[in-house]
Amino acid sequence: MVYNITDLEEIAKKIIADAGGKTIWIFEGEMGAGKTTLIKAICKQLGVLSAVQSPTFSIVNEYLTETGDTVYHFDFYRLKRESEALDFGVEEYFDSGNICLLEWAEKIESLLPDNCFTIEIEVINENSRNLRLH
């Protein structure tokens, strides 16, 4: 489905509905495709109370929602080896039952659980994106 920045609220609602009970959400797309922007819109719909920023340097950010749930946001871009993710306990986050939003998950491919929800973002032009959910 094609969307632009003005559609983000509705797109975020659709993604949340389509995810069902899956808690590991993988965001795929080239640099600048809008992964973090989409994650911000999703977090808003999930009721996240704090500002959502890419965890490029911290690797993981933890957000609290208005209902007291925790959402984890990962950016694996800077990882050199999968073992770095194991060192900070990524599997414990995945096993927590909380929603985990992953950017650059291909960096830890062999550590990913089988039952992930994937959101593919393809750049069409400066204002439009194509979205595939699976």
Disulfide bonds with the S-S distance in Angstrom:
none
